[in-house]
Amino acid sequence: MTKLHYVLKQRQLTGKRFAQMCGMSRSSIYKYLSGNRTLSLKTARKLAYVLGVEAEELVGLMPER
């Protein structure tokens, strides 16, 4: 399970709903969730902003709060 998947699960968000919140395609979000695509720092910051977490937390550089 990716960090992103873990955070979405904690917030009870589906990939579809999260994609809508971020203004991204559902397929892109699912690629990040499955680990088939690596988060760039720019994208991690965007997703983290929507989730209210630090980008470093999504890419595994710091422990969860």
SEFIZA-3560 file (N, C-alpha, C; in Angstrom, 3 decimals):
REM SEFIZA-3560
<numar><xx>0.850</xx><yy>-1.176</yy><zz>0.000</zz><atom>N</atom></numar>
<numar><xx>0.000</xx><yy>0.000</yy><zz>0.000</zz><atom>CA</atom></numar>
<numar><xx>0.898</xx><yy>1.241</yy><zz>0.000</zz><atom>C</atom></numar>
<numar><xx>0.599</xx><yy>2.166</yy><zz>-0.910</zz><atom>N</atom></numar>
<numar><xx>1.377</xx><yy>3.403</yy><zz>-0.968</zz><atom>CA</atom></numar>
<numar><xx>0.942</xx><yy>4.336</yy><zz>0.150</zz><atom>C</atom></numar>
<numar><xx>1.778</xx><yy>5.307</yy><zz>0.452</zz><atom>N</atom></numar>
<numar><xx>1.439</xx><yy>6.305</yy><zz>1.467</zz><atom>CA</atom></numar>
<numar><xx>0.164</xx><yy>7.057</yy><zz>1.066</zz><atom>C</atom></numar>
<numar><xx>0.044</xx><yy>7.352</yy><zz>-0.218</zz><atom>N</atom></numar>
<numar><xx>-1.139</xx><yy>8.043</yy><zz>-0.706</zz><atom>CA</atom></numar>
<numar><xx>-2.387</xx><yy>7.201</yy><zz>-0.436</zz><atom>C</atom></numar>
<numar><xx>-2.311</xx><yy>5.938</yy><zz>-0.734</zz><atom>N</atom></numar>
<numar><xx>-3.432</xx><yy>5.038</yy><zz>-0.499</zz><atom>CA</atom></numar>
<numar><xx>-3.792</xx><yy>5.017</yy><zz>0.983</zz><atom>C</atom></numar>
<numar><xx>-2.800</xx><yy>4.971</yy><zz>1.823</zz><atom>N</atom></numar>
<numar><xx>-3.009</xx><yy>4.957</yy><zz>3.275</zz><atom>CA</atom></numar>
<numar><xx>-3.732</xx><yy>6.229</yy><zz>3.742</zz><atom>C</atom></numar>
<numar><xx>-3.301</xx><yy>7.381</yy><zz>3.247</zz><atom>N</atom></numar>
<numar><xx>-3.912</xx><yy>8.647</yy><zz>3.649</zz><atom>CA</atom></numar>
<numar><xx>-5.355</xx><yy>8.731</yy><zz>3.144</zz><atom>C</atom></numar>
<numar><xx>-5.599</xx><yy>8.291</yy><zz>1.919</zz><atom>N</atom></numar>
<numar><xx>-6.966</xx><yy>8.298</yy><zz>1.398</zz><atom>CA</atom></numar>
<numar><xx>-7.872</xx><yy>7.388</yy><zz>2.226</zz><atom>C</atom></numar>
<numar><xx>-7.333</xx><yy>6.240</yy><zz>2.594</zz><atom>N</atom></numar>
<numar><xx>-8.108</xx><yy>5.300</yy><zz>3.406</zz><atom>CA</atom></numar>
<numar><xx>-8.447</xx><yy>5.920</yy><zz>4.768</zz><atom>C</atom></numar>
<numar><xx>-7.483</xx><yy>6.595</yy><zz>5.370</zz><atom>N</atom></numar>
<numar><xx>-7.714</xx><yy>7.261</yy><zz>6.655</zz><atom>CA</atom></numar>
<numar><xx>-8.823</xx><yy>8.301</yy><zz>6.545</zz><atom>C</atom></numar>
<numar><xx>-8.884</xx><yy>8.979</yy><zz>5.412</zz><atom>N</atom></numar>
<numar><xx>-9.865</xx><yy>10.047</yy><zz>5.216</zz><atom>CA</atom></numar>
<numar><xx>-11.149</xx><yy>9.552</yy><zz>4.560</zz><atom>C</atom></numar>
<numar><xx>-11.209</xx><yy>8.246</yy><zz>4.345</zz><atom>N</atom></numar>
<numar><xx>-12.376</xx><yy>7.597</yy><zz>3.734</zz><atom>CA</atom></numar>
<numar><xx>-12.740</xx><yy>8.216</yy><zz>2.389</zz><atom>C</atom></numar>
<numar><xx>-11.716</xx><yy>8.437</yy><zz>1.569</zz><atom>N</atom></numar>
<numar><xx>-11.903</xx><yy>8.983</yy><zz>0.231</zz><atom>CA</atom></numar>
<numar><xx>-11.671</xx><yy>7.901</yy><zz>-0.806</zz><atom>C</atom></numar>
<numar><xx>-12.497</xx><yy>7.875</yy><zz>-1.830</zz><atom>N</atom></numar>
<numar><xx>-12.263</xx><yy>6.968</yy><zz>-2.951</zz><atom>CA</atom></numar>
<numar><xx>-11.299</xx><yy>7.630</yy><zz>-3.924</zz><atom>C</atom></numar>
<numar><xx>-10.690</xx><yy>6.834</yy><zz>-4.761</zz><atom>N</atom></numar>
<numar><xx>-9.815</xx><yy>7.384</yy><zz>-5.786</zz><atom>CA</atom></numar>
<numar><xx>-10.567</xx><yy>8.310</yy><zz>-6.723</zz><atom>C</atom></numar>
<numar><xx>-11.805</xx><yy>7.932</yy><zz>-7.043</zz><atom>N</atom></numar>
<numar><xx>-12.633</xx><yy>8.745</yy><zz>-7.938</zz><atom>CA</atom></numar>
<numar><xx>-12.909</xx><yy>10.113</yy><zz>-7.316</zz><atom>C</atom></numar>
<numar><xx>-13.324</xx><yy>10.133</yy><zz>-6.055</zz><atom>N</atom></numar>
<numar><xx>-13.633</xx><yy>11.397</yy><zz>-5.376</zz><atom>CA</atom></numar>
<numar><xx>-12.378</xx><yy>12.252</yy><zz>-5.229</zz><atom>C</atom></numar>
<numar><xx>-11.255</xx><yy>11.608</yy><zz>-4.883</zz><atom>N</atom></numar>
<numar><xx>-9.999</xx><yy>12.337</yy><zz>-4.734</zz><atom>CA</atom></numar>
<numar><xx>-9.568</xx><yy>12.954</yy><zz>-6.063</zz><atom>C</atom></numar>
<numar><xx>-9.727</xx><yy>12.216</yy><zz>-7.151</zz><atom>N</atom></numar>
<numar><xx>-9.387</xx><yy>12.737</yy><zz>-8.477</zz><atom>CA</atom></numar>
<numar><xx>-10.211</xx><yy>13.984</yy><zz>-8.779</zz><atom>C</atom></numar>
<numar><xx>-11.495</xx><yy>13.956</yy><zz>-8.424</zz><atom>N</atom></numar>
<numar><xx>-12.354</xx><yy>15.118</yy><zz>-8.639</zz><atom>CA</atom></numar>
<numar><xx>-11.866</xx><yy>16.303</yy><zz>-7.806</zz><atom>C</atom></numar>
<numar><xx>-11.517</xx><yy>16.045</yy><zz>-6.569</zz><atom>N</atom></numar>
<numar><xx>-11.047</xx><yy>17.111</yy><zz>-5.678</zz><atom>CA</atom></numar>
<numar><xx>-9.762</xx><yy>17.746</yy><zz>-6.201</zz><atom>C</atom></numar>
<numar><xx>-8.909</xx><yy>16.935</yy><zz>-6.820</zz><atom>N</atom></numar>
<numar><xx>-7.607</xx><yy>17.413</yy><zz>-7.306</zz><atom>CA</atom></numar>
<numar><xx>-7.664</xx><yy>17.986</yy><zz>-8.717</zz><atom>C</atom></numar>
<numar><xx>-8.754</xx><yy>17.700</yy><zz>-9.424</zz><atom>N</atom></numar>
<numar><xx>-8.839</xx><yy>18.132</yy><zz>-10.812</zz><atom>CA</atom></numar>
<numar><xx>-7.953</xx><yy>17.312</yy><zz>-11.723</zz><atom>C</atom></numar>
<numar><xx>-7.759</xx><yy>16.049</yy><zz>-11.347</zz><atom>N</atom></numar>
<numar><xx>-6.921</xx><yy>15.143</yy><zz>-12.134</zz><atom>CA</atom></numar>
<numar><xx>-7.776</xx><yy>13.997</yy><zz>-12.654</zz><atom>C</atom></numar>
<numar><xx>-7.243</xx><yy>13.281</yy><zz>-13.637</zz><atom>N</atom></numar>
<numar><xx>-7.984</xx><yy>12.129</yy><zz>-14.152</zz><atom>CA</atom></numar>
<numar><xx>-7.958</xx><yy>11.002</yy><zz>-13.133</zz><atom>C</atom></numar>
<numar><xx>-9.011</xx><yy>10.225</yy><zz>-13.146</zz><atom>N</atom></numar>
<numar><xx>-9.099</xx><yy>9.078</yy><zz>-12.252</zz><atom>CA</atom></numar>
<numar><xx>-7.987</xx><yy>8.074</yy><zz>-12.547</zz><atom>C</atom></numar>
<numar><xx>-7.660</xx><yy>7.892</yy><zz>-13.825</zz><atom>N</atom></numar>
<numar><xx>-6.612</xx><yy>6.934</yy><zz>-14.179</zz><atom>CA</atom></numar>
<numar><xx>-5.252</xx><yy>7.349</yy><zz>-13.627</zz><atom>C</atom></numar>
<numar><xx>-4.972</xx><yy>8.656</yy><zz>-13.634</zz><atom>N</atom></numar>
<numar><xx>-3.700</xx><yy>9.122</yy><zz>-13.060</zz><atom>CA</atom></numar>
<numar><xx>-3.636</xx><yy>8.822</yy><zz>-11.571</zz><atom>C</atom></numar>
<numar><xx>-4.722</xx><yy>9.112</yy><zz>-10.857</zz><atom>N</atom></numar>
<numar><xx>-4.750</xx><yy>8.842</yy><zz>-9.418</zz><atom>CA</atom></numar>
<numar><xx>-4.564</xx><yy>7.364</yy><zz>-9.146</zz><atom>C</atom></numar>
<numar><xx>-5.234</xx><yy>6.509</yy><zz>-9.917</zz><atom>N</atom></numar>
<numar><xx>-5.116</xx><yy>5.070</yy><zz>-9.696</zz><atom>CA</atom></numar>
<numar><xx>-3.700</xx><yy>4.564</yy><zz>-9.995</zz><atom>C</atom></numar>
<numar><xx>-3.019</xx><yy>5.195</yy><zz>-10.937</zz><atom>N</atom></numar>
<numar><xx>-1.624</xx><yy>4.810</yy><zz>-11.208</zz><atom>CA</atom></numar>
<numar><xx>-0.730</xx><yy>5.167</yy><zz>-10.020</zz><atom>C</atom></numar>
<numar><xx>-0.985</xx><yy>6.324</yy><zz>-9.402</zz><atom>N</atom></numar>
<numar><xx>-0.230</xx><yy>6.694</yy><zz>-8.205</zz><atom>CA</atom></numar>
<numar><xx>-0.561</xx><yy>5.743</yy><zz>-7.053</zz><atom>C</atom></numar>
<numar><xx>-1.840</xx><yy>5.414</yy><zz>-6.904</zz><atom>N</atom></numar>
<numar><xx>-2.265</xx><yy>4.537</yy><zz>-5.814</zz><atom>CA</atom></numar>
<numar><xx>-1.690</xx><yy>3.133</yy><zz>-5.949</zz><atom>C</atom></numar>
<numar><xx>-1.584</xx><yy>2.646</yy><zz>-7.168</zz><atom>N</atom></numar>
<numar><xx>-1.078</xx><yy>1.286</yy><zz>-7.390</zz><atom>CA</atom></numar>
<numar><xx>0.441</xx><yy>1.220</yy><zz>-7.396</zz><atom>C</atom></numar>
<numar><xx>1.084</xx><yy>2.385</yy><zz>-7.435</zz><atom>N</atom></numar>
<numar><xx>2.542</xx><yy>2.410</yy><zz>-7.478</zz><atom>CA</atom></numar>
<numar><xx>3.094</xx><yy>2.277</yy><zz>-8.884</zz><atom>C</atom></numar>
<numar><xx>2.216</xx><yy>2.316</yy><zz>-9.897</zz><atom>N</atom></numar>
<numar><xx>2.667</xx><yy>2.221</yy><zz>-11.286</zz><atom>CA</atom></numar>
<numar><xx>3.231</xx><yy>3.537</yy><zz>-11.813</zz><atom>C</atom></numar>
<numar><xx>3.017</xx><yy>4.601</yy><zz>-11.074</zz><atom>N</atom></numar>
<numar><xx>3.570</xx><yy>5.903</yy><zz>-11.438</zz><atom>CA</atom></numar>
<numar><xx>4.134</xx><yy>6.528</yy><zz>-10.166</zz><atom>C</atom></numar>
<numar><xx>5.303</xx><yy>7.104</yy><zz>-10.280</zz><atom>N</atom></numar>
<numar><xx>5.950</xx><yy>7.754</yy><zz>-9.145</zz><atom>CA</atom></numar>
<numar><xx>5.519</xx><yy>9.205</yy><zz>-9.059</zz><atom>C</atom></numar>
<numar><xx>5.238</xx><yy>9.642</yy><zz>-7.839</zz><atom>N</atom></numar>
<numar><xx>4.847</xx><yy>11.042</yy><zz>-7.627</zz><atom>CA</atom></numar>
<numar><xx>6.044</xx><yy>11.963</yy><zz>-7.823</zz><atom>C</atom></numar>
<numar><xx>5.870</xx><yy>12.977</yy><zz>-8.669</zz><atom>N</atom></numar>
<numar><xx>6.874</xx><yy>14.033</yy><zz>-8.747</zz><atom>CA</atom></numar>
<numar><xx>6.656</xx><yy>14.933</yy><zz>-7.538</zz><atom>C</atom></numar>
<numar><xx>7.624</xx><yy>15.731</yy><zz>-7.211</zz><atom>N</atom></numar>
<numar><xx>7.479</xx><yy>16.636</yy><zz>-6.074</zz><atom>CA</atom></numar>
<numar><xx>6.343</xx><yy>17.621</yy><zz>-6.323</zz><atom>C</atom></numar>
<numar><xx>6.224</xx><yy>18.111</yy><zz>-7.542</zz><atom>N</atom></numar>
<numar><xx>5.164</xx><yy>19.057</yy><zz>-7.894</zz><atom>CA</atom></numar>
<numar><xx>3.786</xx><yy>18.424</yy><zz>-7.679</zz><atom>C</atom></numar>
<numar><xx>3.604</xx><yy>17.205</yy><zz>-8.166</zz><atom>N</atom></numar>
<numar><xx>2.326</xx><yy>16.514</yy><zz>-8.002</zz><atom>CA</atom></numar>
<numar><xx>2.083</xx><yy>16.160</yy><zz>-6.549</zz><atom>C</atom></numar>
<numar><xx>3.115</xx><yy>15.723</yy><zz>-5.846</zz><atom>N</atom></numar>
<numar><xx>2.974</xx><yy>15.393</yy><zz>-4.425</zz><atom>CA</atom></numar>
<numar><xx>2.512</xx><yy>16.611</yy><zz>-3.639</zz><atom>C</atom></numar>
<numar><xx>3.036</xx><yy>17.771</yy><zz>-3.986</zz><atom>N</atom></numar>
<numar><xx>2.620</xx><yy>19.007</yy><zz>-3.299</zz><atom>CA</atom></numar>
<numar><xx>1.152</xx><yy>19.315</yy><zz>-3.561</zz><atom>C</atom></numar>
<numar><xx>0.725</xx><yy>19.137</yy><zz>-4.801</zz><atom>N</atom></numar>
<numar><xx>-0.672</xx><yy>19.392</yy><zz>-5.162</zz><atom>CA</atom></numar>
<numar><xx>-1.607</xx><yy>18.445</yy><zz>-4.410</zz><atom>C</atom></numar>
<numar><xx>-1.287</xx><yy>17.160</yy><zz>-4.411</zz><atom>N</atom></numar>
<numar><xx>-2.123</xx><yy>16.167</yy><zz>-3.743</zz><atom>CA</atom></numar>
<numar><xx>-2.112</xx><yy>16.385</yy><zz>-2.229</zz><atom>C</atom></numar>
<numar><xx>-0.956</xx><yy>16.701</yy><zz>-1.698</zz><atom>N</atom></numar>
<numar><xx>-0.829</xx><yy>16.938</yy><zz>-0.260</zz><atom>CA</atom></numar>
<numar><xx>-1.657</xx><yy>18.141</yy><zz>0.167</zz><atom>C</atom></numar>
<numar><xx>-1.653</xx><yy>19.178</yy><zz>-0.635</zz><atom>N</atom></numar>
<numar><xx>-2.440</xx><yy>20.381</yy><zz>-0.328</zz><atom>CA</atom></numar>
<numar><xx>-3.923</xx><yy>20.022</yy><zz>-0.198</zz><atom>C</atom></numar>
<numar><xx>-4.422</xx><yy>19.239</yy><zz>-1.146</zz><atom>N</atom></numar>
<numar><xx>-5.825</xx><yy>18.832</yy><zz>-1.126</zz><atom>CA</atom></numar>
<numar><xx>-6.129</xx><yy>17.992</yy><zz>0.113</zz><atom>C</atom></numar>
<numar><xx>-5.170</xx><yy>17.147</yy><zz>0.513</zz><atom>N</atom></numar>
<numar><xx>-5.370</xx><yy>16.258</yy><zz>1.662</zz><atom>CA</atom></numar>
<numar><xx>-5.048</xx><yy>16.917</yy><zz>3.001</zz><atom>C</atom></numar>
<numar><xx>-4.371</xx><yy>18.048</yy><zz>2.964</zz><atom>N</atom></numar>
<numar><xx>-4.002</xx><yy>18.721</yy><zz>4.202</zz><atom>CA</atom></numar>
<numar><xx>-2.848</xx><yy>18.048</yy><zz>4.932</zz><atom>C</atom></numar>
<numar><xx>-1.918</xx><yy>17.477</yy><zz>4.150</zz><atom>N</atom></numar>
<numar><xx>-0.723</xx><yy>16.847</yy><zz>4.727</zz><atom>CA</atom></numar>
<numar><xx>0.507</xx><yy>17.435</yy><zz>4.054</zz><atom>C</atom></numar>
<numar><xx>1.675</xx><yy>17.067</yy><zz>4.540</zz><atom>N</atom></numar>
<numar><xx>2.933</xx><yy>17.497</yy><zz>3.927</zz><atom>CA</atom></numar>
<numar><xx>3.248</xx><yy>16.601</yy><zz>2.727</zz><atom>C</atom></numar>
<numar><xx>3.791</xx><yy>17.180</yy><zz>1.667</zz><atom>N</atom></numar>
<numar><xx>4.161</xx><yy>16.413</yy><zz>0.476</zz><atom>CA</atom></numar>
<numar><xx>5.162</xx><yy>15.316</yy><zz>0.827</zz><atom>C</atom></numar>
<numar><xx>6.070</xx><yy>15.630</yy><zz>1.745</zz><atom>N</atom></numar>
<numar><xx>7.082</xx><yy>14.653</yy><zz>2.145</zz><atom>CA</atom></numar>
<numar><xx>6.449</xx><yy>13.419</yy><zz>2.778</zz><atom>C</atom></numar>
<numar><xx>5.316</xx><yy>13.605</yy><zz>3.425</zz><atom>N</atom></numar>
<numar><xx>4.614</xx><yy>12.470</yy><zz>4.015</zz><atom>CA</atom></numar>
<numar><xx>4.097</xx><yy>11.528</yy><zz>2.929</zz><atom>C</atom></numar>
<numar><xx>3.620</xx><yy>12.080</yy><zz>1.818</zz><atom>N</atom></numar>
<numar><xx>3.093</xx><yy>11.244</yy><zz>0.744</zz><atom>CA</atom></numar>
<numar><xx>4.182</xx><yy>10.451</yy><zz>0.045</zz><atom>C</atom></numar>
<numar><xx>5.371</xx><yy>11.002</yy><zz>-0.014</zz><atom>N</atom></numar>
<numar><xx>6.448</xx><yy>10.281</yy><zz>-0.697</zz><atom>CA</atom></numar>
<numar><xx>7.307</xx><yy>9.496</yy><zz>0.293</zz><atom>C</atom></numar>
<numar><xx>6.885</xx><yy>9.485</yy><zz>1.569</zz><atom>N</atom></numar>
<numar><xx>7.555</xx><yy>8.640</yy><zz>2.547</zz><atom>CA</atom></numar>
<numar><xx>8.819</xx><yy>9.209</yy><zz>3.151</zz><atom>C</atom></numar>
<numar><xx>8.986</xx><yy>10.529</yy><zz>3.110</zz><atom>N</atom></numar>
<numar><xx>10.198</xx><yy>11.132</yy><zz>3.659</zz><atom>CA</atom></numar>
<numar><xx>10.062</xx><yy>11.547</yy><zz>5.115</zz><atom>C</atom></numar>
<numar><xx>8.832</xx><yy>11.456</yy><zz>5.637</zz><atom>N</atom></numar>
<numar><xx>8.637</xx><yy>11.786</yy><zz>7.042</zz><atom>CA</atom></numar>
<numar><xx>7.495</xx><yy>10.925</yy><zz>7.587</zz><atom>C</atom></numar>
<numar><xx>7.487</xx><yy>10.670</yy><zz>8.872</zz><atom>N</atom></numar>
<numar><xx>6.410</xx><yy>9.866</yy><zz>9.452</zz><atom>CA</atom></numar>
<numar><xx>5.086</xx><yy>10.591</yy><zz>9.424</zz><atom>C</atom></numar>
<numar><xx>3.990</xx><yy>9.804</yy><zz>9.477</zz><atom>N</atom></numar>
<numar><xx>2.657</xx><yy>10.394</yy><zz>9.518</zz><atom>CA</atom></numar>
<numar><xx>2.482</xx><yy>11.154</yy><zz>10.808</zz><atom>C</atom></numar>
<numar><xx>1.556</xx><yy>12.103</yy><zz>10.793</zz><atom>N</atom></numar>
<numar><xx>1.240</xx><yy>12.870</yy><zz>12.000</zz><atom>CA</atom></numar>
<numar><xx>0.367</xx><yy>12.039</yy><zz>12.911</zz><atom>C</atom></numar>
//
